[in-house]
């Protein structure tokens, strides 16, 4: 539950992609997955969902305040 609460808070600051990768990594690690499994699955799941929502459905996903500040000053 704590990981999901961090994800909700983090998505506003980091954006969808980094927050999702970190959340899935943490969840797999908590449920006794290996680091290799966690990295592969989190990147694959995040990329798949990004493609479905951003490209397929054309729904904009959160970029994050920190990323906006870093990219556009």
N, C-alpha and C positions, 0 to 999 in steps of 0.2 A: 504494500500500500504506500509506503514511504517513497519508493522509487517512482511510482506514478504521480505522486504529489510533486516530486522534484521535476518530473517531465513537464507537468502542466506549468510550473513556474519557469522552467528553463526555456520553453518554446517561445516565450515572449522576448527573451533576451538573446538566445542563440539561434533561434529559427528552427524550422522543421527538421532539416537534415542532421545537424550535429546533435540535437536533442533526442531524436529518434534513435540514432546509432548508440548514444550513451545509455539510453533507457533500456534498449534491448540487450546491450552488453551486460548491464547490471542485472537484469532479470535472469538471463541465462546463467550468469555466474552464481546468483543466489540459489538457483535450482540445480546446482552441481554440474553444470556443463563445463567443458574445457574452454580455455581461452581461444583456441583455434576454432572451435565450433561457434563460439560467441561472436567472433569477428566476422566469420564467413556469413553466418545467418543474419547478423544485424545489418551488415552492408547490403546483402541481397534483399532482405525484407524492406529496408528503407528505400532502396532504389526501385524496387517493384511498386511500392505504394506511391512513390513520387511519380513514376511514369503513368500509373493508372489515373491518379487525380490531376496532376498538372498537365500532362499531355493528352490523356484520353478524355477526361471530363472537363478539362480547361478550368479547373478550380485553382485559384491562387493559394499557395501555401505560405504560412508565415515566414518572413525572412529573418526577423529578429532585430531588436534595437541595437545590439552590439555590432552586428554585421552591417546594418545600415550606416552606423556611425563610422565604422572602419572603411567602408567603401566610398561613402559620399561626404565624409567629414562632418 
